[in-house]
């Protein structure tokens, strides 16, 4: 298959943890991850997952969780025999799983799509309630008519599900609750209705039978989802052998709905590929990447909080030019340009 041309921004990383102040005293920003992307007020905006934790001590692991009265810090000795801390993202203690960081969502904007700043007058979005007590993560943004739909991963002791909030002005938000229950994530809503229905991609996960596959759901109102169908599965021996998940909303092209998705192999190396879905019936897969369109290669993609990762939730389309904003090594925010025609011609039909 022909290799897709990837033009990483010379300015990468565009945002680093050191660029962002913590949301509360006593916390530090450990990493920035996987921004959703949208256009508003003649600017390009990122809604970035900001992952925070307390300053770490040599002999202890400490991490925050949300409670009704605020944030609670849990501290565990690194020598505790009931602690399993082999993954920098998740620990297991006394049979329960915890995240090592607490994530919230924060807005950044830019006039040129390269230099981003945090504007005044816009709120940070934090988890609320039991179902978001371990934080909210990896937001995708879709605009349908005059409403922006925010779909994000809601994390709690009860599992990982898809939460939704909606807004028209990015200052007032309506909480729609958990629209898809655990275990599910990577939800991206299509940017227009098809035959009067909303459609969304999503990814059931943590399953014992089956796998981490991309599914398609249908809705009459954009909030209540059903008629689920499995779209694509992992492929043994390929770059996406271990898991697949949707990126941002599919891009409408003359050839079909073009979806940029992430895949990971058994070594937990994350790359990007593409799917093409039928315009009239998006449950029909027309083509798929045999080889990834992007893999971790730059130093900031290979080494970080969790290395060898490129992971996208958002993009901007300008004619044939596709600018993908992505999280690199679970630590910094970057961008790269692609040709849509180039991606389409690389697919295996």
C-alpha positions as CSV (number, residue, x, y, z in Angstrom):
1,X,0.0,0.0,0.0
2,X,1.2,3.6,-0.7
3,X,2.4,5.5,2.3
4,X,0.5,8.6,3.4
5,X,2.4,11.8,3.7
6,X,2.5,13.2,7.2
7,X,3.5,16.8,7.8
8,X,4.1,17.3,11.5
9,X,4.1,21.0,12.7
10,X,7.6,22.3,13.1
11,X,6.3,24.0,16.3
12,X,5.3,20.6,18.0
13,X,4.6,20.2,20.8
14,X,2.0,23.0,20.7
15,X,1.1,22.6,24.4
16,X,3.1,21.0,27.2
17,X,2.2,20.5,30.9
18,X,4.6,23.3,31.9
19,X,2.4,25.7,29.8
20,X,-0.7,25.0,31.9
21,X,-1.3,26.1,35.5
22,X,-2.9,23.5,37.8
23,X,-6.6,23.9,38.5
24,X,-6.1,23.9,42.3
25,X,-3.2,24.5,44.8
26,X,-1.4,21.4,45.8
27,X,-1.8,19.7,42.4
28,X,0.5,19.6,39.4
29,X,-0.3,19.1,35.7
30,X,1.2,15.7,34.8
31,X,0.1,15.5,31.2
32,X,-2.1,17.0,28.5
33,X,-3.9,14.6,26.3
34,X,-6.1,14.1,23.2
35,X,-7.9,17.4,22.5
36,X,-11.3,17.7,20.9
37,X,-11.3,20.4,18.2
38,X,-13.9,22.9,16.9
39,X,-14.3,26.3,15.4
40,X,-16.0,29.1,17.2
41,X,-15.8,32.9,17.2
42,X,-13.5,32.8,14.1
43,X,-10.9,30.9,16.0
44,X,-9.7,27.3,16.3
45,X,-10.3,25.8,19.7
46,X,-9.0,22.8,21.6
47,X,-10.7,21.2,24.5
48,X,-7.8,19.5,26.2
49,X,-7.8,16.8,28.7
50,X,-5.7,18.1,31.6
51,X,-4.5,15.3,33.9
52,X,-3.4,16.4,37.4
53,X,-2.0,14.8,40.6
54,X,-0.4,15.8,43.8
55,X,3.4,16.3,43.8
56,X,4.8,12.8,44.1
57,X,6.9,11.7,47.1
58,X,9.7,9.1,46.8
59,X,8.1,6.4,48.9
60,X,4.4,7.1,48.2
61,X,2.0,7.1,45.3
62,X,-0.7,9.8,45.8
63,X,-3.6,10.6,43.6
64,X,-6.9,12.6,43.7
65,X,-10.5,11.5,43.5
66,X,-13.6,13.7,43.4
67,X,-16.1,13.6,46.3
68,X,-19.2,15.7,47.0
69,X,-17.2,18.0,49.2
70,X,-14.3,18.4,46.9
71,X,-11.1,16.6,46.0
72,X,-9.7,13.8,48.3
73,X,-6.1,12.8,48.1
74,X,-5.3,9.1,48.6
75,X,-1.7,8.2,49.6
76,X,-0.3,4.7,49.4
77,X,3.1,3.4,50.3
78,X,5.0,2.1,47.3
79,X,6.1,-0.8,49.5
80,X,2.5,-1.9,50.3
81,X,2.2,-5.5,49.2
82,X,-1.4,-5.0,48.1
83,X,-0.3,-2.2,45.6
84,X,0.1,-3.1,41.9
85,X,1.6,-0.1,40.1
86,X,3.1,-1.5,36.9
87,X,1.1,0.9,34.7
88,X,1.8,4.7,35.0
89,X,-1.9,5.4,34.2
90,X,-3.7,2.9,36.5
91,X,-3.0,1.3,39.9
92,X,-4.7,-1.6,41.7
93,X,-5.0,-1.5,45.4
94,X,-6.8,-4.0,47.6
95,X,-8.7,-5.3,44.6
96,X,-9.9,-1.9,43.4
97,X,-8.6,0.1,40.4
98,X,-7.7,3.8,40.6
99,X,-6.4,6.3,38.1
100,X,-3.0,7.9,39.0
101,X,-4.3,11.3,37.8
102,X,-7.6,13.2,37.8
103,X,-8.6,14.7,34.5
104,X,-10.7,17.7,33.6
105,X,-11.3,19.6,30.3
106,X,-10.0,23.0,29.5
107,X,-10.4,25.3,26.6
108,X,-7.6,26.9,24.5
109,X,-8.0,28.9,21.3
110,X,-5.8,30.2,18.5
111,X,-6.1,32.6,15.6
112,X,-3.5,30.7,13.5
113,X,-4.1,27.1,14.6
114,X,-0.5,26.9,16.0
115,X,-0.2,29.3,19.0
116,X,-2.8,28.5,21.6
117,X,-3.8,30.3,24.7
118,X,-6.3,29.9,27.5
119,X,-9.0,32.7,27.1
120,X,-10.6,34.4,30.0
121,X,-14.3,34.1,30.6
122,X,-14.7,30.5,29.7
123,X,-15.2,27.7,32.3
124,X,-13.1,24.7,33.0
125,X,-15.2,21.5,32.8
126,X,-14.8,19.2,35.8
127,X,-16.4,15.9,36.7
128,X,-19.5,16.0,38.9
129,X,-21.3,13.2,40.7
130,X,-20.5,9.6,41.4
131,X,-20.2,8.6,37.7
132,X,-17.5,11.2,37.1
133,X,-15.7,10.9,40.4
134,X,-12.4,9.7,38.7
135,X,-12.6,12.5,36.2
136,X,-13.7,13.3,32.6
137,X,-11.5,12.6,29.6
138,X,-10.9,12.6,25.9
139,X,-13.7,14.9,24.7
140,X,-15.0,14.8,21.1
141,X,-16.9,17.9,19.8
142,X,-19.6,17.8,17.1
143,X,-21.7,20.8,15.9
144,X,-25.1,20.0,14.6
145,X,-27.1,23.1,13.6
146,X,-26.4,25.6,16.4
147,X,-25.6,23.1,19.1
148,X,-22.2,21.7,20.1
149,X,-22.3,18.1,21.4
150,X,-19.5,17.2,23.8
151,X,-19.0,13.4,24.2
152,X,-16.4,12.4,26.7
153,X,-15.2,9.5,28.9
154,X,-16.7,9.5,32.3
155,X,-14.7,7.5,34.8
156,X,-15.7,6.2,38.2
157,X,-15.5,3.2,40.5
158,X,-18.5,1.9,38.6
159,X,-16.6,1.8,35.3
160,X,-16.0,3.9,32.2
161,X,-18.9,5.2,30.2
162,X,-19.8,8.0,27.8
163,X,-21.0,11.3,29.2
164,X,-22.5,14.2,27.2
165,X,-22.8,17.9,27.7
166,X,-24.2,20.4,25.2
167,X,-23.7,24.1,24.6
168,X,-24.4,26.9,22.2
169,X,-21.9,29.5,23.5
170,X,-19.2,27.6,25.4
171,X,-20.2,29.4,28.6
172,X,-23.4,27.7,29.6
173,X,-23.6,23.9,29.4
174,X,-26.4,21.4,29.8
175,X,-25.5,18.1,31.4
176,X,-27.2,15.2,29.5
177,X,-25.8,12.5,31.8
178,X,-24.3,9.2,30.8
179,X,-25.6,8.4,27.4
180,X,-23.8,5.0,27.0
181,X,-23.1,3.0,30.2
182,X,-19.9,1.1,31.1
183,X,-17.8,-0.1,29.7
184,X,-17.7,2.3,26.7
185,X,-15.7,5.2,25.4
186,X,-14.4,6.8,22.2
187,X,-17.8,8.2,21.2
188,X,-17.9,10.6,18.2
189,X,-21.2,12.0,16.8
190,X,-21.6,12.5,13.1
191,X,-21.9,16.2,12.1
192,X,-25.2,15.8,10.3
193,X,-28.3,13.6,10.4
194,X,-28.7,10.8,7.9
195,X,-32.3,10.0,6.9
196,X,-33.5,12.0,10.0
197,X,-31.3,10.1,12.5
198,X,-28.2,11.0,14.4
199,X,-25.3,8.6,14.3
200,X,-22.4,8.0,16.5
201,X,-19.3,5.8,16.7
202,X,-18.4,4.3,20.0
203,X,-16.3,1.5,21.5
204,X,-17.5,-1.1,24.1
205,X,-14.4,-2.2,26.0
206,X,-13.2,-4.3,28.9
207,X,-15.0,-7.4,27.5
208,X,-14.2,-11.0,28.1
209,X,-15.9,-12.2,24.9
210,X,-15.3,-10.3,21.7
211,X,-12.9,-7.4,21.8
212,X,-12.3,-3.7,21.7
213,X,-14.1,-2.9,18.4
214,X,-15.7,0.2,16.9
215,X,-19.5,0.2,16.9
216,X,-22.2,2.4,15.3
217,X,-25.2,3.7,17.1
218,X,-28.4,5.5,16.0
219,X,-30.5,8.1,17.8
220,X,-33.7,10.1,17.2
221,X,-32.5,13.1,19.2
222,X,-28.7,12.9,19.7
223,X,-29.1,11.9,23.3
224,X,-30.8,8.5,23.4
225,X,-28.9,5.8,21.5
226,X,-29.8,2.3,20.1
227,X,-29.8,0.1,17.0
228,X,-26.1,-0.7,17.6
229,X,-24.0,-2.4,15.1
230,X,-20.4,-3.6,15.1
231,X,-18.4,-1.8,12.4
232,X,-14.8,-3.0,12.5
233,X,-12.8,-5.4,14.6
234,X,-9.1,-5.7,15.5
235,X,-6.9,-7.7,13.1
236,X,-4.4,-10.3,14.2
237,X,-0.9,-9.5,13.0
238,X,-1.7,-5.9,12.1
239,X,-0.9,-2.5,13.7
240,X,-4.4,-2.5,15.2
241,X,-4.4,-6.0,16.6
242,X,-5.2,-5.2,20.2
243,X,-7.8,-2.4,20.1
244,X,-9.4,0.1,17.8
245,X,-11.4,3.3,18.6
246,X,-12.9,6.3,16.9
247,X,-11.2,9.6,16.6
248,X,-13.3,12.7,15.9
249,X,-16.6,12.9,13.9
250,X,-16.3,11.4,10.4
251,X,-15.5,13.8,7.5
252,X,-18.1,13.9,4.7
253,X,-16.4,13.3,1.3
254,X,-17.7,12.5,-2.1
255,X,-16.4,8.9,-1.6
256,X,-18.0,8.4,1.8
257,X,-17.7,9.2,5.5
258,X,-13.9,9.3,6.2
259,X,-13.2,8.3,9.8
260,X,-9.7,8.7,11.3
261,X,-9.4,6.1,14.1
262,X,-6.7,4.9,16.5
263,X,-5.4,1.4,16.8
264,X,-3.0,-0.3,19.1
265,X,-1.0,-3.6,18.9
266,X,-0.1,-6.0,21.7
267,X,2.9,-3.8,22.6
268,X,0.5,-0.9,23.4
269,X,1.9,1.1,20.4
270,X,-0.8,3.5,19.2
271,X,-1.1,4.6,15.6
272,X,-3.7,6.2,13.3
273,X,-5.6,4.7,10.4
274,X,-8.7,5.5,8.3
275,X,-12.1,4.0,7.5
276,X,-14.5,4.9,4.8
277,X,-18.2,4.4,5.4
278,X,-21.1,4.6,3.0
279,X,-22.8,8.0,2.8
280,X,-26.3,6.7,2.7
281,X,-25.8,3.8,5.2
282,X,-22.8,4.3,7.5
283,X,-23.0,0.8,8.8
284,X,-21.4,-0.3,5.5
285,X,-17.6,-0.2,5.6
286,X,-16.3,0.6,2.1
287,X,-12.6,0.6,2.8
288,X,-10.0,0.6,5.5
289,X,-6.3,1.3,6.1
290,X,-4.1,-1.8,5.7
291,X,-1.2,0.1,7.1
292,X,-1.4,3.1,9.5
293,X,-1.4,6.6,8.2
294,X,0.6,7.8,11.2
295,X,2.8,6.0,13.8
296,X,4.9,7.4,16.6
297,X,8.2,8.5,15.2
298,X,9.1,11.9,16.6
299,X,10.9,12.0,20.0
300,X,7.9,13.7,21.7
301,X,5.7,10.7,20.4
302,X,8.1,8.0,21.5
303,X,8.9,9.1,25.0
304,X,6.6,10.7,27.6
305,X,4.1,9.8,30.3
306,X,3.1,6.7,28.3
307,X,5.3,6.5,25.2
308,X,4.8,5.3,21.6
309,X,1.4,6.9,21.3
310,X,-0.3,9.2,18.7
311,X,-4.0,9.5,19.5
312,X,-6.5,11.9,18.0
313,X,-10.0,13.2,19.0
314,X,-10.2,16.2,16.7
315,X,-9.3,17.9,13.4
316,X,-9.9,20.9,11.1
317,X,-10.8,20.5,7.4
318,X,-9.8,23.1,4.8
319,X,-10.7,21.8,1.4
320,X,-8.4,18.8,0.8
321,X,-6.2,19.8,3.8
322,X,-6.8,17.9,7.0
323,X,-5.1,19.1,10.2
324,X,-5.2,16.5,12.9
325,X,-4.5,17.6,16.5
326,X,-3.4,14.8,18.6
327,X,-2.0,13.7,21.9
328,X,1.6,12.4,21.8
329,X,3.0,10.0,24.4
330,X,0.1,10.8,26.7
331,X,1.8,14.0,27.6
332,X,1.8,16.8,25.0
333,X,-0.5,18.2,22.3
334,X,0.7,18.3,18.7
335,X,-0.6,18.7,15.2
336,X,0.1,17.3,11.7
337,X,-1.3,18.0,8.2
338,X,-2.6,15.4,5.7
339,X,-4.2,15.4,2.3
340,X,-7.7,13.9,2.3
341,X,-7.2,12.6,-1.2
342,X,-3.9,11.1,-0.2
343,X,-5.6,9.2,2.7
344,X,-8.4,8.0,0.4
345,X,-6.1,6.7,-2.2
346,X,-4.2,4.7,0.4
347,X,-7.2,2.7,1.6
348,X,-7.7,-1.0,0.9
349,X,-11.0,-1.3,-1.0
